[in-house]
Amino acid sequence: MSGPFTADVVEAVKRHMNDDHGDDALVIVRGLGGRPGATRALTSGVDAEAIEFTIDGGEVVRVPWGETLTERPQVRMAVVRLYRESCAALGIPARGEH
């Protein structure tokens, strides 16, 4: 995975998502990743175009950001947007502040 994100940045984002936002990742996979039956989602990659999750039996699901990201701070905003869009698609309430 390339673009504006070095290997260190990708690892930091993955670690943060997997340590603190595992439930959000699963909502994104179910709502926008086309895998409504997924039971587990680990963030496995990030690049300028998408966030990538490894689900259940090892299948990789890429969910596009909807824009090209150019800076690390954009990742947080993009993840929150994907989460909220996923909640809306699934008909579930989004949590408050992230």
N, CA, C and O atoms as a Tinker XYZ file with bonds, in Angstrom:
   392  protein
     1  N      0.853000   -1.159000    0.000000    73     2
     2  CA     0.000000    0.000000    0.000000    64     1     3
     3  C      0.899000    1.221000    0.000000    63     2     4     5
     4  O      1.863000    1.313000    0.760000    81     3
     5  N      0.558000    2.150000   -0.867000    73     3     6
     6  CA     1.471000    3.276000   -1.025000    64     5     7
     7  C      0.710000    4.584000   -0.940000    63     6     8     9
     8  O     -0.316000    4.688000   -0.269000    81     7
     9  N      1.235000    5.573000   -1.635000    73     7    10
    10  CA     0.637000    6.889000   -1.567000    64     9    11
    11  C      1.319000    7.685000   -0.467000    63    10    12    13
    12  O      2.512000    7.508000   -0.223000    81    11
    13  N      0.579000    8.556000    0.196000    73    11    14
    14  CA     1.185000    9.440000    1.191000    64    13    15
    15  C      1.485000    8.750000    2.520000    63    14    16    17
    16  O      1.985000    9.385000    3.448000    81    15
    17  N      1.184000    7.461000    2.617000    73    15    18
    18  CA     1.294000    6.793000    3.904000    64    17    19
    19  C      2.488000    5.850000    3.936000    63    18    20    21
    20  O      2.536000    4.860000    3.206000    81    19
    21  N      3.454000    6.177000    4.796000    73    19    22
    22  CA     4.614000    5.314000    4.969000    64    21    23
    23  C      4.186000    4.053000    5.712000    63    22    24    25
    24  O      3.083000    3.976000    6.254000    81    23
    25  N      5.067000    3.082000    5.727000    73    23    26
    26  CA     4.778000    1.834000    6.439000    64    25    27
    27  C      4.497000    2.101000    7.910000    63    26    28    29
    28  O      3.627000    1.456000    8.495000    81    27
    29  N      5.216000    3.043000    8.519000    73    27    30
    30  CA     4.994000    3.377000    9.926000    64    29    31
    31  C      3.603000    3.947000   10.156000    63    30    32    33
    32  O      2.946000    3.612000   11.142000    81    31
    33  N      3.153000    4.807000    9.248000    73    31    34
    34  CA     1.820000    5.398000    9.370000    64    33    35
    35  C      0.756000    4.319000    9.219000    63    34    36    37
    36  O     -0.200000    4.277000    9.993000    81    35
    37  N      0.916000    3.447000    8.228000    73    35    38
    38  CA    -0.048000    2.364000    8.016000    64    37    39
    39  C     -0.131000    1.490000    9.263000    63    38    40    41
    40  O     -1.227000    1.134000    9.697000    81    39
    41  N      1.015000    1.141000    9.842000    73    39    42
    42  CA     1.022000    0.309000   11.043000    64    41    43
    43  C      0.339000    1.016000   12.210000    63    42    44    45
    44  O     -0.395000    0.386000   12.971000    81    43
    45  N      0.574000    2.313000   12.357000    73    43    46
    46  CA    -0.050000    3.065000   13.449000    64    45    47
    47  C     -1.565000    3.116000   13.284000    63    46    48    49
    48  O     -2.297000    2.950000   14.259000    81    47
    49  N     -2.040000    3.343000   12.067000    73    47    50
    50  CA    -3.477000    3.384000   11.815000    64    49    51
    51  C     -4.089000    2.014000   12.084000    63    50    52    53
    52  O     -5.122000    1.913000   12.747000    81    51
    53  N     -3.461000    0.965000   11.576000    73    51    54
    54  CA    -3.966000   -0.398000   11.801000    64    53    55
    55  C     -4.044000   -0.706000   13.292000    63    54    56    57
    56  O     -5.052000   -1.224000   13.772000    81    55
    57  N     -2.984000   -0.387000   14.018000    73    55    58
    58  CA    -2.939000   -0.666000   15.457000    64    57    59
    59  C     -4.058000    0.091000   16.180000    63    58    60    61
    60  O     -4.755000   -0.481000   17.018000    81    59
    61  N     -4.223000    1.358000   15.860000    73    59    62
    62  CA    -5.264000    2.165000   16.504000    64    61    63
    63  C     -6.657000    1.617000   16.187000    63    62    64    65
    64  O     -7.489000    1.469000   17.082000    81    63
    65  N     -6.899000    1.324000   14.934000    73    63    66
    66  CA    -8.215000    0.792000   14.549000    64    65    67
    67  C     -8.474000   -0.539000   15.245000    63    66    68    69
    68  O     -9.562000   -0.752000   15.781000    81    67
    69  N     -7.510000   -1.419000   15.244000    73    67    70
    70  CA    -7.712000   -2.754000   15.823000    64    69    71
    71  C     -7.781000   -2.725000   17.344000    63    70    72    73
    72  O     -8.495000   -3.530000   17.942000    81    71
    73  N     -7.052000   -1.811000   17.981000    73    71    74
    74  CA    -7.074000   -1.723000   19.442000    64    73    75
    75  C     -8.304000   -0.983000   19.962000    63    74    76    77
    76  O     -8.866000   -1.349000   20.994000    81    75
    77  N     -8.719000    0.061000   19.241000    73    75    78
    78  CA    -9.749000    0.962000   19.773000    64    77    79
    79  C    -11.058000    0.989000   18.988000    63    78    80    81
    80  O    -12.072000    1.456000   19.507000    81    79
    81  N    -11.057000    0.501000   17.754000    73    79    82
    82  CA   -12.242000    0.669000   16.905000    64    81    83
    83  C    -12.624000   -0.605000   16.153000    63    82    84    85
    84  O    -13.100000   -0.538000   15.020000    81    83
    85  N    -12.419000   -1.748000   16.773000    73    83    86
    86  CA   -12.770000   -3.015000   16.130000    64    85    87
    87  C    -14.246000   -3.111000   15.789000    63    86    88    89
    88  O    -14.611000   -3.626000   14.733000    81    87
    89  N    -15.096000   -2.615000   16.681000    73    87    90
    90  CA   -16.538000   -2.653000   16.411000    64    89    91
    91  C    -16.892000   -1.753000   15.231000    63    90    92    93
    92  O    -17.750000   -2.095000   14.417000    81    91
    93  N    -16.227000   -0.601000   15.141000    73    91    94
    94  CA   -16.484000    0.315000   14.022000    64    93    95
    95  C    -16.069000   -0.330000   12.704000    63    94    96    97
    96  O    -16.756000   -0.183000   11.693000    81    95
    97  N    -14.952000   -1.039000   12.716000    73    95    98
    98  CA   -14.486000   -1.716000   11.503000    64    97    99
    99  C    -15.529000   -2.725000   11.029000    63    98   100   101
   100  O    -15.802000   -2.830000    9.833000    81    99
   101  N    -16.101000   -3.455000   11.959000    73    99   102
   102  CA   -17.111000   -4.445000   11.596000    64   101   103
   103  C    -18.352000   -3.767000   11.019000    63   102   104   105
   104  O    -18.938000   -4.269000   10.059000    81   103
   105  N    -18.756000   -2.644000   11.586000    73   103   106
   106  CA   -19.895000   -1.882000   11.046000    64   105   107
   107  C    -19.599000   -1.441000    9.615000    63   106   108   109
   108  O    -20.470000   -1.528000    8.750000    81   107
   109  N    -18.379000   -0.967000    9.357000    73   107   110
   110  CA   -18.006000   -0.513000    8.014000    64   109   111
   111  C    -18.033000   -1.677000    7.026000    63   110   112   113
   112  O    -18.545000   -1.540000    5.915000    81   111
   113  N    -17.487000   -2.811000    7.428000    73   111   114
   114  CA   -17.484000   -3.991000    6.560000    64   113   115
   115  C    -18.909000   -4.430000    6.238000    63   114   116   117
   116  O    -19.231000   -4.761000    5.096000    81   115
   117  N    -19.747000   -4.426000    7.258000    73   115   118
   118  CA   -21.141000   -4.850000    7.055000    64   117   119
   119  C    -21.922000   -3.837000    6.221000    63   118   120   121
   120  O    -22.693000   -4.223000    5.343000    81   119
   121  N    -21.731000   -2.549000    6.488000    73   119   122
   122  CA   -22.534000   -1.524000    5.837000    64   121   123
   123  C    -22.069000   -1.112000    4.463000    63   122   124   125
   124  O    -22.892000   -0.909000    3.570000    81   123
   125  N    -20.765000   -0.981000    4.266000    73   123   126
   126  CA   -20.243000   -0.505000    2.991000    64   125   127
   127  C    -19.353000   -1.518000    2.279000    63   126   128   129
   128  O    -19.050000   -1.357000    1.097000    81   127
   129  N    -18.939000   -2.549000    2.986000    73   127   130
   130  CA   -18.039000   -3.539000    2.398000    64   129   131
   131  C    -18.746000   -4.694000    1.728000    63   130   132   133
   132  O    -18.106000   -5.591000    1.178000    81   131
   133  N    -20.066000   -4.673000    1.773000    73   131   134
   134  CA   -20.820000   -5.720000    1.099000    64   133   135
   135  C    -20.788000   -7.070000    1.785000    63   134   136   137
   136  O    -21.053000   -8.095000    1.158000    81   135
   137  N    -20.461000   -7.077000    3.088000    73   135   138
   138  CA   -20.400000   -8.330000    3.838000    64   137   139
   139  C    -21.267000   -8.223000    5.089000    63   138   140   141
   140  O    -20.741000   -8.181000    6.201000    81   139
   141  N    -22.599000   -8.178000    4.919000    73   139   142
   142  CA   -23.491000   -7.975000    6.066000    64   141   143
   143  C    -23.429000   -9.083000    7.110000    63   142   144   145
   144  O    -23.826000   -8.863000    8.254000    81   143
   145  N    -22.946000  -10.259000    6.748000    73   143   146
   146  CA   -22.867000  -11.362000    7.686000    64   145   147
   147  C    -21.530000  -11.504000    8.378000    63   146   148   149
   148  O    -21.322000  -12.453000    9.134000    81   147
   149  N    -20.608000  -10.568000    8.129000    73   147   150
   150  CA   -19.281000  -10.656000    8.745000    64   149   151
   151  C    -19.404000  -10.635000   10.263000    63   150   152   153
   152  O    -20.255000   -9.940000   10.816000    81   151
   153  N    -18.548000  -11.402000   10.929000    73   151   154
   154  CA   -18.567000  -11.448000   12.387000    64   153   155
   155  C    -17.297000  -10.882000   13.005000    63   154   156   157
   156  O    -17.251000  -10.631000   14.210000    81   155
   157  N    -16.267000  -10.680000   12.193000    73   155   158
   158  CA   -14.997000  -10.149000   12.695000    64   157   159
   159  C    -14.330000   -9.377000   11.574000    63   158   160   161
   160  O    -14.344000   -9.810000   10.422000    81   159
   161  N    -13.745000   -8.233000   11.907000    73   159   162
   162  CA   -13.034000   -7.434000   10.911000    64   161   163
   163  C    -11.805000   -6.813000   11.563000    63   162   164   165
   164  O    -11.906000   -6.107000   12.567000    81   163
   165  N    -10.652000   -7.084000   10.980000    73   163   166
   166  CA    -9.406000   -6.465000   11.419000    64   165   167
   167  C     -8.922000   -5.537000   10.323000    63   166   168   169
   168  O     -8.914000   -5.900000    9.147000    81   167
   169  N     -8.520000   -4.337000   10.712000    73   167   170
   170  CA    -7.948000   -3.418000    9.731000    64   169   171
   171  C     -6.595000   -3.976000    9.321000    63   170   172   173
   172  O     -5.717000   -4.194000   10.156000    81   171
   173  N     -6.441000   -4.206000    8.013000    73   171   174
   174  CA    -5.211000   -4.836000    7.532000    64   173   175
   175  C     -4.430000   -3.964000    6.571000    63   174   176   177
   176  O     -3.337000   -4.345000    6.151000    81   175
   177  N     -4.961000   -2.801000    6.209000    73   175   178
   178  CA    -4.237000   -1.910000    5.326000    64   177   179
   179  C     -4.946000   -0.586000    5.147000    63   178   180   181
   180  O     -6.151000   -0.462000    5.364000    81   179
   181  N     -4.165000    0.396000    4.745000    73   179   182
   182  CA    -4.673000    1.735000    4.481000    64   181   183
   183  C     -3.828000    2.311000    3.359000    63   182   184   185
   184  O     -2.603000    2.193000    3.372000    81   183
   185  N     -4.479000    2.931000    2.393000    73   183   186
   186  CA    -3.739000    3.685000    1.398000    64   185   187
   187  C     -4.550000    4.919000    1.038000    63   186   188   189
   188  O     -5.567000    5.202000    1.672000    81   187
   189  N     -4.116000    5.644000    0.041000    73   187   190
   190  CA    -4.771000    6.903000   -0.311000    64   189   191
   191  C     -6.185000    6.710000   -0.829000    63   190   192   193
   192  O     -6.991000    7.640000   -0.789000    81   191
   193  N     -6.501000    5.506000   -1.318000    73   191   194
   194  CA    -7.797000    5.266000   -1.949000    64   193   195
   195  C     -8.797000    4.504000   -1.092000    63   194   196   197
   196  O    -10.003000    4.624000   -1.307000    81   195
   197  N     -8.318000    3.714000   -0.111000    73   195   198
   198  CA    -9.236000    2.829000    0.607000    64   197   199
   199  C     -8.645000    2.364000    1.929000    63   198   200   201
   200  O     -7.452000    2.512000    2.194000    81   199
   201  N     -9.519000    1.801000    2.742000    73   199   202
   202  CA    -9.114000    1.092000    3.949000    64   201   203
   203  C     -9.435000   -0.381000    3.704000    63   202   204   205
   204  O    -10.435000   -0.718000    3.070000    81   203
   205  N     -8.582000   -1.233000    4.211000    73   203   206
   206  CA    -8.699000   -2.659000    3.920000    64   205   207
   207  C     -8.883000   -3.427000    5.218000    63   206   208   209
   208  O     -8.208000   -3.169000    6.215000    81   207
   209  N     -9.809000   -4.377000    5.186000    73   207   210
   210  CA   -10.100000   -5.202000    6.345000    64   209   211
   211  C     -9.946000   -6.666000    5.975000    63   210   212   213
   212  O    -10.257000   -7.068000    4.854000    81   211
   213  N     -9.467000   -7.457000    6.914000    73   211   214
   214  CA    -9.468000   -8.911000    6.768000    64   213   215
   215  C    -10.587000   -9.409000    7.667000    63   214   216   217
   216  O    -10.614000   -9.130000    8.865000    81   215
   217  N    -11.509000  -10.151000    7.067000    73   215   218
   218  CA   -12.695000  -10.578000    7.810000    64   217   219
   219  C    -12.691000  -12.083000    8.003000    63   218   220   221
   220  O    -12.023000  -12.819000    7.276000    81   219
   221  N    -13.443000  -12.520000    8.989000    73   219   222
   222  CA   -13.743000  -13.916000    9.276000    64   221   223
   223  C    -12.658000  -14.885000    8.819000    63   222   224   225
   224  O    -11.617000  -14.980000    9.468000    81   223
   225  N    -12.869000  -15.592000    7.740000    73   223   226
   226  CA   -11.959000  -16.639000    7.296000    64   225   227
   227  C    -10.754000  -16.161000    6.513000    63   226   228   229
   228  O    -10.075000  -16.976000    5.888000    81   227
   229  N    -10.464000  -14.869000    6.523000    73   227   230
   230  CA    -9.278000  -14.367000    5.848000    64   229   231
   231  C     -9.547000  -13.587000    4.582000    63   230   232   233
   232  O     -8.613000  -13.111000    3.937000    81   231
   233  N    -10.821000  -13.447000    4.212000    73   231   234
   234  CA   -11.152000  -12.655000    3.020000    64   233   235
   235  C    -10.775000  -11.195000    3.261000    63   234   236   237
   236  O    -10.989000  -10.660000    4.349000    81   235
   237  N    -10.214000  -10.558000    2.235000    73   235   238
   238  CA    -9.846000   -9.149000    2.318000    64   237   239
   239  C    -10.921000   -8.317000    1.632000    63   238   240   241
   240  O    -11.318000   -8.600000    0.501000    81   239
   241  N    -11.385000   -7.286000    2.336000    73   239   242
   242  CA   -12.415000   -6.387000    1.827000    64   241   243
   243  C    -11.859000   -4.974000    1.835000    63   242   244   245
   244  O    -11.437000   -4.467000    2.875000    81   243
   245  N    -11.862000   -4.339000    0.662000    73   243   246
   246  CA   -11.434000   -2.938000    0.561000    64   245   247
   247  C    -12.667000   -2.053000    0.496000    63   246   248   249
   248  O    -13.600000   -2.319000   -0.262000    81   247
   249  N    -12.660000   -1.001000    1.295000    73   247   250
   250  CA   -13.750000   -0.035000    1.289000    64   249   251
   251  C    -13.154000    1.313000    0.883000    63   250   252   253
   252  O    -12.354000    1.881000    1.626000    81   251
   253  N    -13.536000    1.829000   -0.287000    73   251   254
   254  CA   -12.980000    3.092000   -0.766000    64   253   255
   255  C    -13.355000    4.264000    0.139000    63   254   256   257
   256  O    -14.442000    4.307000    0.716000    81   255
   257  N    -12.426000    5.210000    0.244000    73   255   258
   258  CA   -12.686000    6.418000    1.016000    64   257   259
   259  C    -13.742000    7.294000    0.345000    63   258   260   261
   260  O    -14.479000    8.008000    1.025000    81   259
   261  N    -13.819000    7.244000   -0.973000    73   259   262
   262  CA   -14.698000    8.145000   -1.701000    64   261   263
   263  C    -13.970000    9.392000   -2.173000    63   262   264   265
   264  O    -14.543000   10.236000   -2.861000    81   263
   265  N    -12.718000    9.500000   -1.802000    73   263   266
   266  CA   -11.836000   10.583000   -2.236000    64   265   267
   267  C    -10.413000   10.092000   -2.053000    63   266   268   269
   268  O    -10.183000    9.112000   -1.344000    81   267
   269  N     -9.470000   10.747000   -2.670000    73   267   270
   270  CA    -8.068000   10.392000   -2.499000    64   269   271
   271  C     -7.511000   11.163000   -1.310000    63   270   272   273
   272  O     -7.550000   12.393000   -1.285000    81   271
   273  N     -6.998000   10.440000   -0.334000    73   271   274
   274  CA    -6.413000   11.084000    0.842000    64   273   275
   275  C     -4.962000   11.441000    0.568000    63   274   276   277
   276  O     -4.237000   10.683000   -0.075000    81   275
   277  N     -4.548000   12.588000    1.054000    73   275   278
   278  CA    -3.179000   13.046000    0.818000    64   277   279
   279  C     -2.393000   13.248000    2.108000    63   278   280   281
   280  O     -1.172000   13.402000    2.070000    81   279
   281  N     -3.084000   13.248000    3.258000    73   279   282
   282  CA    -2.409000   13.479000    4.535000    64   281   283
   283  C     -2.976000   12.553000    5.602000    63   282   284   285
   284  O     -4.149000   12.181000    5.563000    81   283
   285  N     -2.131000   12.189000    6.549000    73   283   286
   286  CA    -2.549000   11.284000    7.624000    64   285   287
   287  C     -3.777000   11.788000    8.396000    63   286   288   289
   288  O     -4.664000   10.982000    8.678000    81   287
   289  N     -3.878000   13.086000    8.754000    73   287   290
   290  CA    -5.041000   13.528000    9.525000    64   289   291
   291  C     -6.383000   13.286000    8.822000    63   290   292   293
   292  O     -7.421000   13.231000    9.482000    81   291
   293  N     -6.371000   13.144000    7.514000    73   291   294
   294  CA    -7.608000   12.883000    6.780000    64   293   295
   295  C     -8.168000   11.495000    7.091000    63   294   296   297
   296  O     -9.366000   11.263000    6.930000    81   295
   297  N     -7.317000   10.576000    7.533000    73   295   298
   298  CA    -7.763000    9.202000    7.781000    64   297   299
   299  C     -8.853000    9.184000    8.842000    63   298   300   301
   300  O     -9.872000    8.516000    8.667000    81   299
   301  N     -8.655000    9.903000    9.936000    73   299   302
   302  CA    -9.640000    9.905000   11.012000    64   301   303
   303  C    -10.998000   10.386000   10.503000    63   302   304   305
   304  O    -12.024000    9.754000   10.753000    81   303
   305  N    -10.992000   11.507000    9.792000    73   303   306
   306  CA   -12.253000   12.044000    9.270000    64   305   307
   307  C    -12.901000   11.067000    8.295000    63   306   308   309
   308  O    -14.121000   10.903000    8.290000    81   307
   309  N    -12.094000   10.429000    7.482000    73   307   310
   310  CA   -12.627000    9.491000    6.488000    64   309   311
   311  C    -13.214000    8.257000    7.161000    63   310   312   313
   312  O    -14.261000    7.766000    6.740000    81   311
   313  N    -12.554000    7.750000    8.200000    73   311   314
   314  CA   -13.077000    6.584000    8.919000    64   313   315
   315  C    -14.404000    6.935000    9.588000    63   314   316   317
   316  O    -15.350000    6.150000    9.537000    81   315
   317  N    -14.480000    8.099000   10.209000    73   315   318
   318  CA   -15.725000    8.518000   10.862000    64   317   319
   319  C    -16.845000    8.624000    9.822000    63   318   320   321
   320  O    -17.975000    8.207000   10.076000    81   319
   321  N    -16.528000    9.180000    8.658000    73   319   322
   322  CA   -17.533000    9.298000    7.599000    64   321   323
   323  C    -18.007000    7.916000    7.141000    63   322   324   325
   324  O    -19.208000    7.695000    6.988000    81   323
   325  N    -17.069000    6.982000    6.921000    73   323   326
   326  CA   -17.450000    5.635000    6.513000    64   325   327
   327  C    -18.296000    4.961000    7.587000    63   326   328   329
   328  O    -19.271000    4.275000    7.279000    81   327
   329  N    -17.922000    5.158000    8.841000    73   327   330
   330  CA   -18.686000    4.575000    9.949000    64   329   331
   331  C    -20.117000    5.102000    9.942000    63   330   332   333
   332  O    -21.069000    4.325000   10.028000    81   331
   333  N    -20.268000    6.415000    9.839000    73   331   334
   334  CA   -21.610000    7.007000    9.862000    64   333   335
   335  C    -22.432000    6.584000    8.649000    63   334   336   337
   336  O    -23.625000    6.303000    8.771000    81   335
   337  N    -21.801000    6.540000    7.488000    73   335   338
   338  CA   -22.512000    6.077000    6.281000    64   337   339
   339  C    -22.922000    4.616000    6.432000    63   338   340   341
   340  O    -24.001000    4.223000    5.988000    81   339
   341  N    -22.070000    3.816000    7.055000    73   339   342
   342  CA   -22.381000    2.401000    7.276000    64   341   343
   343  C    -23.543000    2.242000    8.243000    63   342   344   345
   344  O    -24.426000    1.414000    8.021000    81   343
   345  N    -23.548000    3.021000    9.305000    73   343   346
   346  CA   -24.663000    2.972000   10.250000    64   345   347
   347  C    -25.966000    3.317000    9.546000    63   346   348   349
   348  O    -26.984000    2.653000    9.745000    81   347
   349  N    -25.930000    4.359000    8.723000    73   347   350
   350  CA   -27.136000    4.749000    7.989000    64   349   351
   351  C    -27.584000    3.631000    7.054000    63   350   352   353
   352  O    -28.775000    3.336000    6.958000    81   351
   353  N    -26.631000    3.011000    6.366000    73   351   354
   354  CA   -26.973000    1.926000    5.434000    64   353   355
   355  C    -27.565000    0.726000    6.161000    63   354   356   357
   356  O    -28.428000    0.028000    5.629000    81   355
   357  N    -27.096000    0.495000    7.377000    73   355   358
   358  CA   -27.572000   -0.648000    8.162000    64   357   359
   359  C    -28.812000   -0.319000    8.989000    63   358   360   361
   360  O    -29.441000   -1.212000    9.557000    81   359
   361  N    -29.161000    0.968000    9.055000    73   359   362
   362  CA   -30.311000    1.373000    9.841000    64   361   363
   363  C    -30.077000    1.287000   11.334000    63   362   364   365
   364  O    -31.003000    1.023000   12.101000    81   363
   365  N    -28.828000    1.510000   11.751000    73   363   366
   366  CA   -28.512000    1.485000   13.185000    64   365   367
   367  C    -28.024000    2.877000   13.599000    63   366   368   369
   368  O    -27.486000    3.621000   12.779000    81   367
   369  N    -28.215000    3.221000   14.873000    73   367   370
   370  CA   -27.749000    4.537000   15.311000    64   369   371
   371  C    -26.232000    4.577000   15.411000    63   370   372   373
   372  O    -25.598000    3.614000   15.844000    81   371
   373  N    -25.663000    5.702000   15.005000    73   371   374
   374  CA   -24.220000    5.908000   15.149000    64   373   375
   375  C    -23.942000    6.373000   16.568000    63   374   376   377
   376  O    -24.737000    7.101000   17.163000    81   375
   377  N    -22.816000    5.949000   17.098000    73   375   378
   378  CA   -22.387000    6.464000   18.399000    64   377   379
   379  C    -22.076000    7.942000   18.234000    63   378   380   381
   380  O    -21.956000    8.450000   17.119000    81   379
   381  N    -21.947000    8.616000   19.361000    73   379   382
   382  CA   -21.629000   10.040000   19.346000    64   381   383
   383  C    -20.205000   10.308000   18.899000    63   382   384   385
   384  O    -19.778000    9.824000   17.851000    81   383
   385  N    -19.499000   11.045000   19.657000    73   383   386
   386  CA   -18.147000   11.495000   19.308000    64   385   387
   387  C    -17.184000   10.323000   19.162000    63   386   388   389
   388  O    -17.241000    9.359000   19.926000    81   387
   389  N    -16.300000   10.417000   18.172000    73   387   390
   390  CA   -15.256000    9.399000   17.963000    64   389   391
   391  C    -13.922000    9.958000   18.358000    63   390   392
   392  O    -12.908000    9.266000   18.261000    81   391
